[in-house]
């Protein structure tokens, strides 16, 4: 045995290779690897029939399928285990490597927590994004009570076309019609962002917030209501526009507000999706600005302890979610309408959200595409 290595061919996959002097005494070889943040190793068997003298024995792991997807910027730990015909085995030294998108030559700028990977003559832009993301990490960590932060890799692409092959698409329709400006992978501690977008800093800090929310709730991400997750992410967005506020005003005037108890699913209608974002952002700001410091920290802890959302809010804010919603409406000067036009059917036909802040499907959390600036800009500018 001479050497072993791994090479990124992302977005296609990762190639593992090992040098052998001979295969005569070998019964089997496994490549074992784990993506940093995921719970367990996975393994694959190498095909010994492919062995040729003076050439490395290789195994190619495809990352194009949703079930085997690995976001660029992920750190992998890998090693080989060789099983001999006499019943013994040998484990190679564990190695760690960050696997980047192989189509580009990447450079990086590093902060205390965030690392921005970029390519091309955009170093000034990368440094601005680093500063924004670092500030956001500290701000949201303080707000939610996160005391320890692992490194977060932000892959800054120069335009949407570069990102297209690496973002996770929920459907062919979304792939053909939606522009994804950012995605967060909380389990893998990775953010993908279109650095060429005019709202790049806002998108990056929005996505970074999703990762901090997951950390604050100790990765019990399925227990975080979608409206709370997205509302916090917009609170963390350092480049908030007026689009959501305008859709909130429209919803108030037309009686289209949704009860927060039902907003763990956002409507499929783009206009109503923006309403859901707008009211989620507004409600989270209301909670932060009108209740004692530490209330949001307690809420995150209660969710981490797997309490129900209702019990978590009562314990953290002293009143139920419904009562908080009434207070929020009064704060906005809203006269509560009994015959609001928003119905449960509008939510039932909707999506789980338009932005991802959680884990991959094999971690039981779905990756959700970010619609944010695309629809906001398009609708507001019309």
N, C-alpha and C positions, 0 to 999 in steps of 0.2 A: 504494500500500500504506500503510495507516494504522496498524494495530495488530494484535497477535495475543495470544492468551491461552489458558489451559486452566483448566477448572473441574471440581472433583470432584463426581461423583454416585455415588460408592462407597456402597453395595455394587453398584449397577447398572453404573457405568462412569465414564469420564472424557470430557468434551466439550472438544475443541480447536476454536478459532475464529480466523479471520483476516479482517481488513477489507481489501477491494479496491476501488479506484476503478473498475476495469473488468476484464472478462475477455477482451476482444477480442484482445489480444496474447499471451494465456497459452495454453499447450498442456496443461500438467498442473501439479498441486500435490501435493506429498507432505508429510505430517506425519511427522516422525521423532522417536522418543523412546526413552529407555533408563531402566530402573529402576536406581537406584543399587545396585551390587553385582553386577548381571548383566553378562555379558561384551559384549554387542553391542546395537546399536540395532535397532529394528524400525520398519517404515514402513507407512503406509497412504495410499492415494490419495483425495483429496477429489473429490466429484462436482461438476464445474463446472456441470452442468445445474441444480443447486440454487441457483446464484447469483442474488441479487436485489439490485437497487440499494438502497443505504442500509441493507443488512442484512449481518451477518457471515456468511461462508461457514463452515459447521461440519462437523466430523466427530466422531461418537460412537463411542468404543471401549468395547465391553462387557467387563466384568471378571467376569461371572457364570460363564462357562465355565471349567472346570478348566485348559484349555490357555492361557487368557488372564488368569488370575487375578492380581491385584495386591493384596497385603495392605494395609489401611489403615495409614497411617504411613510408607509408602514415599516416598522422594525420587525424583522424575523429572526428567530433563533432556530438554528438547524444543526443536525448532526446525522451521520450515517451509522447504522448498526449492521454489522456483517455476521451472518450465521454460517458456521463452518460445518462440514459434513461429519465431523467427529463429535458434534453436539455443543461445542463451545461457541462463543461469540465475542465480538470486539466492537466497542462503541468509540467512534471518533470524537475528537474534542468539539465541544459546542462552540458555534460561532454566531455572532450577531451582525446583522447588516441592515441598513435602511435601503429599501428598494424604491427607486425613483422611476419616473416615466423615461423609458430608454430612448425615446425619440429626440430628446433634447439634452444639451450639455448644461447641467444645473450648477449654479453657485448658491451660496447661502449667506444670510446675515442672522446672527443669533442674539437673543436676549437672555434674560434669566430663565424664562419659561418657554417662550415661543421662538421657533426657528422658521424663517421665511426662506423657502427655496424658490429661485427665480432663474430665468435664462434670458439672454439678450441684454441690450444696453438700457436696463430699467432698474439699476441699483438704487437710484434716489427714490423711486416709487416703492421698492422693496423696504427701504429703511423707514419710509413714512408708514407703511403697513405694519412693520414691526413695532414701531412706537405706539400706534393705535391699538394693536392687539395686546401688547403688554399692559397698557393702561386699562384696557377693558378687563383683562384677566384679574387684575388687582381690585378693580372697582366691584365687579360682580362677585368675586370670591369673598370680599368683605361683606357684601350685602347678604350672601347666602351662607356664610359661615364655613367656607372651604379654607382650611388651614394649610393644606399641603397640596401642591400642584406638580404633576409630572409634566414633562416636556410635551408641547403640542407642535406638530409639524404642519405648516401652512404651505400648500403647493400653489404658488401664484402663476397662473397661466397668463398669456398676453392677450388672449381673445377667446370667445366662445368656441370657435372652430377647433382650437387646440384642446379644449376641455371635452369636446363632444364624445370622444371615444373612451373617456375614463369615468364620466359621471354615471351614476346608476339611474336608469330610466324605468319608470313603473310600467310603461306600456309603449307600444309603437306609436300611438297617437301623440303621447307626450314627447316622444323622441322627435317627431316630425313637426310639432307645433309650438313647443315651449322652449324658451331660452333659460337655461339653468345658470345662474350667476354664482352659486355657491352651494356646497354640501358639507355637512359635518358628520364625522364618524366618531362618536364618543368612545366606543370601545377601543378603537385603534388610535385615538388621539390625533386624528388627521382632519384637516380642513382643506377642501379644494375651493379655489376662488378665481373668478375671471378678473385679473388685475387690470385689464384694459377697460373695464366698465367704469362709467362715471360715478357709480355708487359703490366702487370696490371696497373702500374702507368701511362703509356701512354694512355691506354684506359680510365682510370678514369678521367684524365685531359681533354682528348678529349670530353668525355661526359659532364663533368662539364661546358665546354665552351658552349655547346649547350644550357644549361640552362641560362647562362649569356647572350647569343645572344637573347634568347626569352625575357629576362628582358629588354635588351637594346632597343628592338623594341616594348616594352610594350605588349608583347604576341600577336602581329599581325604577328604570325609566318608564316602564309600562304603567307605573302608578302615578305619573305626573300628568295631569289633565292637559290636553293639547292647548287649550286657550291659555293656561298658565305658562306653559313652556314657550309658546310663541309671544305672549305678552312680555315675559322676561327678556326674551331675545331682542324684541324691539326696544325695550328699555335700555339694553346694552348697545344698541345700534347708535354709533356716534354721529351718523349722518341722516337722522330722521327727516323725512320730507313731510309735506302737508297732505299727501294723498290719502292716507288712512283717516286723518281728521275729517277730510271732506266726505269720505264715505260714511263715517260715523254720523256726521251731521245729517246726511241724506237718510240714513237708517232711522234716526230719531224723528225726523220730519215725516217719514212715511210709515212709521211703526214697524220697522223691520229688524229690531234688535232681537237677538237670540238669548234665551236664558242660559246662563253659564253652566248650569247643571246638565245641559244637553250638548255643550260645545266640546266634547271629546272627539268630535267628528266635524270637519268643516264642510260647508255646502259645496256642491260641484259648480254652481253658477259663479262665474268669475266676480261679478259685482258683489254677490253675497259673501264670497270668500274674503273680499277686501273689507266688508263690513265686520266679519268675524275677527280679522286681524285688528281693525281699528278699535273695536270695543274691547278686545283682549288687552291691547296696549294701554288704553285709557283706564281700564279697571286695575291693572297692575300698578300703574302710576298712582292711582287713588289709594291703593293699599299701602304703598311705600311712603307716600307723603302724609297720610292721615293717621297712621298707627305707630306705636312706639318702635324705636330702633330695636331690632332683634326679633320682631314678629315674623319676618320672612325666614330668618334662620330657624326659628322654632317650627315653622311650617315644613321646611325641608326635612328637618329631623323627624317630624311626625310621619311624613310620607315615607321616609327611610325605614321607619319602624312598622311599615305596612298597615298603618291605620287607614280607615276609610277617609275619603276626601272630606266628607261632612264632619267627621270627628276631628280631623286634622285642622280644619278651619276654626271649629269651635274652641279647640285647645289653644290655638295660636293667636286668634283674634278676639276670642271671647263671645262671638256670635256666629250664627250659621252663615253659610255661603249665600243663601237666599236673603237673609237680613243685610249682609254686606252689599249685595246687589241693589237692594232698595236704597241703602245709604248712598251708594254711588250714583244712582239715578237722581236722587234729590240734590246731590252735589252738582250735577250737570243741569239741574233745573227741569228735569223730565217729569211730566205728569204721567204716571204709569197707566198704560192703556190695556184694557182687558182684551181688546180685539186686535192685537198686533197681527200683521199679515204673515210674519215668518212662522212657518209650521215645521213640525217634525219631519214631514216628508221631504222638505228641502234639505234637511241634514242627512236623512237616510239615503238620499241619492248622491251624497257628497263623498268627499275623500277624507282620509285620515289627516290631511293637512298638506300644505304645499312646501314645507321646508323640513329638511331632515336634521335632527340633532341627536340621533341615537345610533344603535348598533345595526349590524347587518341582519338579514333574515335568519341565518343560522344561529343568531343570538336571540331569536324570537322577536326582534324589533324590526320594523320595515324601514327601508330607506325611502324618504319622501322628498320629491323635487322642490326646489325653491322657486316660487313664482314672483317673489317680492317686487323688485324694481321694474320688471318687465311690464306687468299689468298696471302697476301704479302709474308709471310714466306714460304708458299708452293711453290710459283712460283720462288721466288728469290733463294731459297735453292736448287732447282732442277738444 
